[in-house]
Amino acid sequence: MRLKDAKRFFRDLMEDTTIRGKCIEITMLPKRERGMALRALGYSFTPKELDDVLCREFYLMTEEERRLFGPGDLRDIVMGMWGNCM
């Protein structure tokens, strides 16, 4: 099985409600277990790789997409929930 990169993770997170739900469940785990859970879903990336993707994609997103996970900076939210755990 080929592991999915940061760009694929972010795309899946934004577009696939099933994956998004699983990722939300992962945030309920202790931080030290989140990376393993994401790798179990087939993702492999570094925090820097995800941060780079977020910075590139942010300007292409609508305001609604930027607020998908609530108020606040999307980059901070995604990195805090998933990115820094990899």
C-alpha positions, 0 to 999 in steps of 0.5 A: 500500500502506498502511503498518502502524503500531506496534500492528499490528507488535506484534500481528504480532510476537506472533501471526504466527510467519512475521512473527516469524521475519522480524523475528528475522532482521532483528535479525541485521542491523546496527542502521542497516539494521533500520529499512529492513528493517522498512519493507520489510515494510510497517511505519512507526512511531516508537520512541515509538509502539511504546513507547506500544503496549508500555506499554499492551499489557503489562498485558493479556498473560499471563506466557507472552506476556511471556517470548516472547523470553526472560527480561528486560523485554519492553519493553527487548527489543522496543525494543532489537531493533526499536523504536529502529531506526525 
